[in-house]
Amino acid sequence: MTVRTLCLAVVAVSLLACVKQVPATPTRSGPPRPVQLLAETPERETSQIEEKREDVEIDTRDFERTPRVVAKGETPLLRLEGSRARLYGDAAGKEGFSVDNLILLEVLDEKGQVLNRGAVGFTDFVRVRREPVDNVGPMSFNFEPGVVDLTHLLPESAPFKVRATVLDYSGVGRVSNVFLLLEPRERGSEDDLRNQ
């Protein structure tokens, strides 16, 4: 082996030994962290609700296309920390929730800029400033506990807020209590794709 070959081998081994180790995303353990997103708002006739969300359009032929604002809520600044984020009707995560017509969920960064959106409820196609909004969960007025999972909408490591606006465009508008629970992921859960 020549000196040149030996030097190249030493350099190659040195470079391989210096590969940056990326730390795993910190995961949270312990009990779920509940955050109330919306307070129960009793049923009201849509025509009696004055506030509208002018930047939102509902693709419907039978009803008003600009929805009315039934209720609003916003979380404080949160971090996902490897948790799952799901919606419930109570802080204990035992009850479901209900809404007529929909909840527009907007994920905000720490400066208030919208990162992502989703719609939950019984609704036709929703647009915000002509951008389509994906439905999250089944199309329904009533939701079983934890069936609506928002994890995919949220940043994994950056801080965020979730803004919720209950919108209605026909009949009556209402919402039950809605809580966002940040729950530690179970080891080996169906959402964990490592080792596959």
SVG drawing of the C-alpha trace seen along z (x, -y; Angstrom):
<svg xmlns="http://www.w3.org/2000/svg" viewBox="-83 -42 87 45">
<polyline fill="none" stroke="black" stroke-width="0.4" points="0.0,0.0 1.4,-3.4 1.5,-6.4 -1.0,-8.1 -3.5,-5.2 -3.0,-5.1 -3.7,-8.8 -6.8,-8.6 -8.1,-5.7 -7.5,-7.7 -9.3,-10.8 -12.3,-8.6 -12.6,-7.0 -12.4,-10.4 -15.2,-11.8 -17.4,-8.8 -16.8,-9.2 -17.9,-12.9 -21.4,-12.3 -23.8,-14.6 -26.1,-12.8 -29.6,-14.3 -31.3,-14.1 -34.7,-12.5 -37.7,-14.7 -38.4,-15.0 -41.5,-13.1 -43.7,-14.1 -44.8,-11.6 -47.3,-11.9 -51.0,-12.7 -52.7,-14.4 -52.6,-18.2 -56.2,-19.5 -56.7,-23.0 -60.3,-24.4 -60.6,-25.4 -64.3,-26.4 -67.0,-27.0 -70.5,-25.7 -72.6,-28.1 -76.4,-27.6 -78.4,-27.2 -79.2,-30.4 -81.0,-31.1 -78.4,-31.7 -80.3,-34.8 -79.9,-36.3 -76.1,-36.1 -74.7,-39.3 -70.9,-38.6 -69.7,-37.1 -66.4,-35.6 -66.1,-37.4 -62.8,-35.6 -64.6,-32.2 -66.8,-30.8 -68.9,-27.7 -69.6,-25.9 -73.4,-25.6 -76.2,-26.4 -79.0,-26.2 -77.8,-28.5 -75.7,-31.7 -72.2,-31.2 -70.6,-33.5 -70.9,-31.9 -71.8,-33.5 -69.6,-33.4 -71.2,-31.5 -68.2,-31.3 -64.4,-31.8 -61.6,-30.4 -57.8,-30.2 -55.3,-28.1 -52.2,-29.7 -48.8,-28.9 -48.2,-25.2 -45.7,-22.6 -46.5,-19.2 -43.4,-17.5 -44.2,-14.1 -47.8,-14.1 -51.0,-13.4 -53.5,-16.3 -57.1,-15.2 -60.5,-16.9 -62.9,-16.0 -65.9,-17.4 -64.4,-17.5 -61.0,-17.9 -60.8,-14.3 -61.1,-13.0 -64.1,-10.9 -66.9,-12.8 -67.5,-13.7 -68.5,-17.1 -71.0,-18.5 -71.1,-21.5 -73.6,-23.0 -72.2,-23.6 -68.5,-23.6 -65.3,-24.5 -62.7,-26.2 -59.3,-25.4 -56.3,-27.6 -52.8,-26.7 -50.8,-29.8 -47.1,-30.3 -45.8,-32.4 -46.1,-35.5 -49.8,-34.8 -49.2,-33.7 -51.4,-30.9 -49.5,-27.7 -52.3,-25.3 -56.1,-25.0 -58.7,-22.3 -62.5,-22.1 -64.5,-19.9 -68.3,-19.4 -71.1,-18.9 -70.2,-21.1 -69.8,-21.4 -66.5,-22.4 -64.8,-25.3 -62.4,-27.9 -60.5,-30.7 -59.4,-33.4 -60.1,-31.0 -57.8,-28.4 -59.4,-25.0 -59.6,-23.8 -59.4,-20.0 -61.9,-18.3 -60.5,-16.8 -62.5,-13.8 -65.9,-12.5 -68.6,-14.8 -71.0,-15.0 -72.6,-17.2 -71.6,-14.8 -68.1,-13.4 -67.0,-10.5 -64.3,-11.2 -60.9,-11.6 -62.1,-10.8 -60.8,-14.1 -57.0,-14.0 -55.2,-17.3 -51.7,-16.0 -50.9,-16.1 -51.9,-19.8 -49.4,-20.9 -45.7,-21.6 -43.7,-18.8 -41.2,-21.0 -42.1,-24.7 -44.5,-26.5 -48.1,-27.0 -51.6,-28.2 -54.9,-26.7 -57.6,-29.2 -61.1,-27.8 -64.0,-29.7 -67.5,-28.0 -69.3,-28.9 -72.9,-28.4 -74.6,-29.0 -78.1,-27.6 -80.7,-26.9 -79.2,-27.2 -75.6,-27.5 -74.3,-25.9 -71.3,-24.2 -70.6,-22.1 -67.5,-22.5 -64.4,-21.5 -61.1,-20.6 -57.8,-20.0 -55.9,-17.2 -52.2,-16.7 -51.7,-13.0 -48.4,-11.1 -48.2,-8.6 -48.3,-5.0 -45.1,-3.2 -45.7,-0.9 -48.9,-2.7 -50.3,-2.6 -49.0,-6.1 -45.4,-5.2 -43.8,-4.3 -40.2,-3.8 -38.7,-0.4 -40.9,0.2"/>
</svg>
